[in-house]
Amino acid sequence: MSKNIPLVESGEPDDISPGYLGPTPPIGPIPQRGERLWVDRPEQLLQAVKLLTTSSVVAIDAEFTQPRSSRHGGSSVPRLSLLQLAIQKHCFVVDTLRLGDLSPLEAVVANPNIMVLLHGAGADIRVMAERDLHVSQFYDLEATSRSIFGQRESSLASMLQRAFNYRLDKSLQRTDWTRRPLPSAMIAYAARDAEVTLALYYWLDQHYHDILQLHKNNGQRPLAASWIEPFLRGSSPLAPEMAVEEALAEGILSSKTQIETDCRAALQTLTHPMLRSRLLRLIADLSLAPLVPDLLLLLHASTSDERAGSIRALGRLGVKSAHEALQSLLQDPVYDVRKAASIALRNLAQAPRQHRAPSAIAPDGSRSWSTEPSEQDDNNNTGGWKSRLRSLMDA
């Protein structure tokens, strides 16, 4: 760990040394490329699937084009142009424009005995789903890399440089993948992304197995109370305070104690770093100070997502007793954590923040917020949901 990180009381993020400053495992050998096969006929696809299903892991990368505009009724969905699937010694480049029926690939992507490997899973999973290819379980190697080395170090190019001292050519990234026939250079370029994703998986599994396992996605619902789940999915239409009020009105929640109990239970059962990070944000939004001891424990978590998330929550909660612990995290190897600690320390040195009032719903369905409830607001809402919620949270 570097000793050159400045120890500041409450410095600006610019005062924090950039980059990952911790140790890195030895550079591994980049594997020799295997056989690359172009697939544009149904019988070729069936043969590819037959070989792919013999492997327990399959690295997948997609090439697609973004739509120019949907103002005149055009589709807003990216168009899948190629799908590259790599296993040891073989990479299949599937022409998804010529092949109308991709259903044989369901035997790969939906197979419970096969783990799909993706780097930056979100867009690829969405565009595959548009062709009825629904991935049942996968590792997102970009998210895994971010948990270890930080946001700025998690791109495929950065990770290949770190793991193999290999420079990834991205010169054709913005090319037109709908052109046919594709030049051999473009086919090789597309295949290489899937091949190196497979190689990166083996490197991460060798050196960071436990963190990789935390990033397993298997489509199961998060183990959390029903009122918490929308915040874990990032799909809640309500502000946290309003969601709590609705849960109270519906009898899903009964007291402040249950709010705290549900959030503490979720911290214990959730293992995925992204879900934990979203839960930590919810805890801060609801000002659940009794959970501070749980947040302090997460300052020592194995992933940078959890360390940074707990730092932000402690800073927003104004936990001045965490000052010493946050100060020590200015020496964390991951820049994201050092930055979060610097901002939290700066905020702790300032006046306590004003909690945002719950959103109000206008007759047209739009929402608005005020950052500092006025005395008039309090009077106007006497006996209303705001007053009930405040009295509950302050009980």
C-alpha positions in Angstrom: 0.0 0.0 0.0 1.3 3.4 -0.9 2.5 5.7 1.9 2.2 8.9 -0.2 -1.6 9.4 0.3 -2.1 12.7 2.0 -3.8 12.6 5.4 -6.1 15.5 5.4 -8.8 16.5 7.8 -11.4 17.3 5.2 -9.8 17.7 1.9 -11.4 18.2 -1.5 -11.4 15.0 -3.7 -8.7 16.6 -5.8 -6.4 16.3 -2.9 -6.6 12.5 -3.0 -4.0 10.6 -5.0 -5.6 9.1 -8.2 -5.6 5.4 -9.2 -5.3 2.1 -7.5 -2.5 2.1 -5.0 -2.6 -1.4 -3.6 -0.9 -4.6 -4.6 -1.6 -6.5 -7.8 -1.1 -10.2 -8.4 1.6 -11.3 -10.8 0.9 -10.8 -14.5 -0.4 -13.9 -16.1 0.2 -15.2 -19.6 -2.4 -14.2 -22.2 -3.8 -17.5 -23.6 -3.2 -18.4 -27.2 -6.2 -17.8 -29.4 -8.2 -20.8 -30.4 -10.2 -21.6 -33.4 -12.6 -18.8 -34.6 -15.7 -19.9 -36.4 -18.2 -17.7 -38.3 -21.8 -18.8 -37.8 -24.5 -17.6 -40.1 -26.5 -20.7 -40.9 -28.9 -22.7 -38.7 -27.0 -26.0 -38.9 -23.8 -24.1 -37.9 -25.5 -22.7 -34.9 -26.7 -26.1 -33.8 -23.1 -27.4 -34.0 -21.8 -24.4 -32.1 -24.4 -25.0 -29.3 -23.4 -28.6 -29.1 -19.8 -27.7 -28.4 -20.6 -24.7 -26.2 -22.7 -26.8 -23.8 -19.7 -29.0 -23.0 -18.2 -26.1 -21.1 -19.2 -24.9 -17.6 -18.3 -21.3 -18.4 -19.0 -19.3 -21.6 -17.8 -15.8 -22.2 -20.2 -13.7 -24.3 -19.8 -10.3 -25.9 -22.3 -8.5 -28.1 -21.9 -6.0 -30.9 -24.9 -3.8 -31.6 -25.9 -0.5 -33.1 -27.7 2.3 -31.3 -30.9 3.6 -33.1 -30.5 7.1 -34.5 -34.0 8.3 -33.5 -37.4 7.1 -32.5 -39.2 10.3 -33.1 -41.0 9.0 -36.2 -42.0 5.7 -34.8 -38.7 3.9 -35.2 -37.5 1.4 -32.6 -35.5 2.8 -29.6 -34.0 -0.6 -29.0 -30.3 -1.3 -30.0 -30.0 -3.8 -32.9 -28.0 -6.9 -32.1 -25.6 -7.4 -35.0 -23.1 -10.0 -33.7 -22.9 -12.4 -30.7 -19.5 -13.8 -29.8 -19.3 -16.8 -27.5 -15.9 -18.1 -26.3 -14.8 -21.3 -24.5 -11.4 -22.8 -24.2 -9.9 -23.2 -27.7 -13.0 -22.1 -29.6 -14.8 -18.8 -30.3 -18.1 -18.6 -32.3 -19.0 -15.3 -34.0 -22.7 -15.5 -34.6 -24.3 -13.4 -37.4 -27.5 -12.4 -35.6 -28.7 -10.3 -38.5 -28.8 -13.2 -40.9 -30.0 -15.8 -38.3 -33.6 -14.9 -37.4 -34.0 -17.8 -34.9 -31.5 -17.7 -32.1 -33.5 -20.0 -29.8 -30.9 -22.8 -29.9 -28.6 -20.5 -27.9 -31.1 -20.7 -25.0 -29.5 -24.1 -24.3 -26.4 -22.0 -23.4 -27.5 -18.8 -21.8 -30.4 -20.3 -19.8 -28.5 -23.5 -18.9 -28.2 -23.9 -15.0 -25.0 -25.8 -15.5 -23.3 -23.0 -17.5 -22.1 -19.7 -16.0 -22.2 -16.8 -18.5 -19.3 -14.3 -18.4 -19.9 -10.7 -19.3 -17.9 -7.5 -19.0 -20.4 -4.7 -18.5 -23.4 -6.9 -18.4 -26.3 -4.4 -18.6 -26.4 -3.4 -22.2 -25.5 -6.9 -23.5 -28.2 -8.6 -21.4 -30.8 -6.1 -22.6 -30.0 -6.4 -26.2 -30.0 -10.2 -26.0 -33.3 -10.2 -24.3 -34.8 -8.4 -27.3 -33.9 -11.5 -29.3 -35.5 -13.7 -26.6 -32.2 -14.8 -25.1 -32.5 -14.6 -21.4 -29.4 -15.1 -19.3 -30.2 -17.1 -16.2 -26.9 -16.7 -14.3 -23.8 -14.7 -15.0 -20.7 -12.9 -13.6 -20.3 -9.3 -14.5 -16.5 -9.0 -14.6 -16.6 -5.2 -14.9 -18.5 -5.0 -11.6 -16.1 -7.5 -10.0 -13.1 -5.5 -11.2 -14.6 -2.3 -9.9 -15.1 -3.9 -6.4 -11.4 -4.7 -6.3 -9.6 -1.9 -8.1 -12.2 1.0 -8.4 -14.3 2.6 -11.0 -11.5 4.1 -13.1 -9.6 0.8 -13.2 -12.4 -1.6 -14.2 -12.6 -1.2 -18.0 -11.7 -4.3 -20.1 -8.7 -2.5 -21.5 -7.5 -1.5 -18.1 -7.9 -4.9 -16.6 -6.2 -6.7 -19.4 -3.3 -4.3 -19.0 -3.1 -5.1 -15.3 -3.7 -8.9 -15.5 -1.7 -9.7 -18.7 0.2 -6.6 -19.7 -1.9 -6.8 -22.8 -3.0 -3.8 -24.8 -6.5 -4.2 -26.1 -7.2 -2.7 -29.6 -10.4 -0.7 -29.4 -10.0 1.1 -32.7 -13.1 -0.6 -34.3 -15.4 -0.1 -31.3 -17.5 2.5 -33.0 -17.6 0.8 -36.4 -20.8 -0.2 -38.3 -21.4 -3.8 -37.3 -24.4 -4.1 -39.6 -22.3 -4.0 -42.8 -22.1 -7.3 -44.7 -19.9 -9.0 -45.5 -17.8 -8.2 -42.5 -14.1 -7.9 -43.2 -12.0 -10.6 -41.5 -10.3 -7.9 -39.4 -13.6 -7.0 -37.9 -14.5 -10.6 -37.2 -11.2 -11.1 -35.4 -11.7 -7.9 -33.5 -15.1 -9.0 -32.3 -13.9 -12.5 -31.3 -11.0 -11.2 -29.3 -13.2 -9.4 -26.8 -15.0 -12.6 -25.9 -11.7 -14.5 -25.7 -10.0 -12.0 -23.4 -13.1 -11.9 -21.2 -12.7 -15.6 -20.7 -9.0 -15.2 -19.9 -9.8 -12.4 -17.4 -12.4 -14.6 -15.6 -9.7 -17.3 -14.9 -7.3 -14.6 -13.6 -9.9 -13.1 -11.3 -11.0 -16.5 -10.1 -7.5 -17.5 -9.3 -6.6 -14.3 -7.4 -10.0 -12.9 -6.2 -12.2 -16.0 -6.0 -14.2 -14.8 -2.9 -15.0 -11.4 -4.4 -15.9 -12.9 -7.7 -18.4 -15.2 -5.9 -20.1 -12.2 -4.4 -20.9 -10.9 -7.9 -22.8 -14.0 -9.0 -26.1 -13.1 -10.5 -28.7 -15.8 -10.7 -32.0 -14.0 -11.2 -33.3 -14.7 -7.7 -35.2 -12.0 -5.9 -33.2 -10.2 -3.3 -33.6 -11.5 0.3 -35.2 -8.4 1.8 -38.5 -7.1 3.0 -41.0 -6.3 0.2 -40.9 -2.5 0.8 -37.1 -2.6 0.5 -36.9 -4.6 -2.8 -37.8 -1.8 -5.2 -34.9 0.3 -3.9 -32.5 -2.7 -4.4 -33.7 -3.0 -8.0 -33.5 0.7 -8.5 -37.1 0.8 -9.7 -39.0 2.5 -6.8 -41.2 5.3 -8.1 -41.3 6.8 -4.6 -38.9 8.6 -2.4 -37.9 6.5 0.6 -40.0 8.5 3.0 -43.1 8.1 0.9 -42.4 4.4 0.4 -42.3 4.0 4.2 -45.5 6.0 4.6 -47.3 3.7 2.1 -45.9 0.6 3.8 -47.2 1.9 7.1 -50.6 2.6 5.6 -50.9 -0.8 4.1 -49.8 -2.6 7.3 -46.5 -3.9 5.7 -44.6 -1.8 8.3 -45.8 -1.3 11.9 -43.2 0.8 13.6 -39.8 2.5 13.4 -38.3 -0.6 15.0 -39.5 -2.7 12.1 -37.9 -0.3 9.6 -34.6 -0.7 11.4 -35.1 -4.5 11.8 -35.9 -5.0 8.1 -32.8 -3.0 7.0 -30.5 -4.7 9.4 -31.8 -8.1 8.3 -31.2 -7.2 4.6 -27.7 -6.2 5.5 -27.2 -9.7 6.9 -28.8 -11.6 4.0 -27.7 -9.6 1.0 -24.2 -10.5 -0.4 -24.1 -8.8 -3.8 -22.0 -5.6 -3.4 -24.3 -3.5 -5.7 -27.4 -4.5 -3.7 -25.6 -3.7 -0.4 -24.5 -0.3 -1.7 -28.1 0.6 -2.7 -29.3 -0.6 0.8 -26.7 1.6 2.4 -28.1 4.6 0.5 -31.6 3.8 1.6 -30.4 3.6 5.3 -28.9 7.1 4.9 -32.0 8.4 3.2 -34.2 7.2 6.1 -31.6 8.5 8.7 -31.5 5.2 10.5 -29.0 6.2 13.1 -29.4 2.9 15.2 -27.7 1.1 12.3 -24.5 3.0 12.6 -22.7 0.1 14.3 -23.5 -2.1 11.3 -22.2 0.6 9.0 -19.0 0.9 10.9 -18.4 -2.8 10.4 -18.7 -2.4 6.6 -15.8 0.1 6.6 -13.7 -3.1 6.6 -15.6 -5.0 3.9 -13.7 -6.8 1.2 -15.2 -4.8 -1.7 -14.7 -1.1 -2.4 -18.5 -0.7 -3.2 -19.4 -1.6 0.4 -16.6 0.5 2.0 -17.4 3.5 -0.1 -21.2 3.0 0.5 -20.8 2.8 4.2 -18.6 5.9 4.2 -21.2 7.9 2.3 -23.9 6.7 4.7 -21.9 7.7 7.8 -21.1 11.1 6.3 -24.8 11.8 5.4 -25.9 10.6 8.9 -23.3 13.0 10.4 -21.7 10.4 12.6 -18.8 12.4 14.1 -17.6 9.5 16.1 -16.6 7.8 12.8 -14.0 10.6 12.2 -11.0 8.5 13.1 -12.2 5.5 11.1 -12.9 7.6 8.0 -9.5 9.3 8.4 -7.8 6.0 8.2 -9.6 5.2 4.9 -7.9 8.1 3.2 -5.2 5.4 2.9 -7.4 2.9 1.2 -5.9 1.4 -2.0 -9.0 2.2 -4.0 -9.5 5.8 -5.2 -13.3 5.6 -4.9 -13.0 4.8 -1.2 -10.4 7.6 -0.6 -12.6 10.1 -2.4 -15.7 9.0 -0.4 -13.8 9.3 2.9 -12.5 12.8 1.9 -16.0 14.1 1.1 -17.5 12.5 4.3 -14.8 14.1 6.4 -15.5 17.5 4.8 -19.2 17.1 5.4 -18.7 16.2 9.0 -16.8 19.4 9.5 -19.7 21.4 8.2 -23.1 22.1 9.7 -25.6 19.2 9.8 -27.4 18.8 6.5 -31.1 19.5 6.1 -33.0 16.4 5.4 -35.0 16.5 2.1 -38.7 16.5 2.7 -40.7 13.8 1.1 -42.0 14.5 -2.4 -45.4 16.0 -2.9 -47.7 14.8 -5.7 -49.4 17.5 -7.8 -52.8 17.0 -9.4 -51.1 16.3 -12.8 -49.1 13.5 -11.2 -45.8 15.3 -11.1 -43.7 15.3 -8.0 -41.9 18.2 -6.3 -39.6 18.4 -3.3 -38.5 21.1 -0.8 -35.1 20.8 0.8 -36.1 22.5 4.0 -39.6 22.2 5.4 -41.0 25.5 6.6 -43.1 26.2 9.7 -46.1 26.7 7.4 -45.6 23.3 5.8 -45.6 21.7 9.3 -48.8 23.5 10.2 -50.5 22.6 7.0 -49.6 19.0 7.4 -50.6 18.6 11.1 -52.1 15.2 11.3 -51.0 14.5 7.7 -48.6 11.8 6.4 -45.6 14.1 6.9 -46.3 14.7 10.5 -47.1 11.0 11.2 -43.9 9.9 9.5 -41.8 12.5 11.4 -43.3 11.5 14.7 -42.7 7.9 13.9 -39.0 8.4 12.9 -38.4 10.6 15.9 -40.0 8.2 18.4 
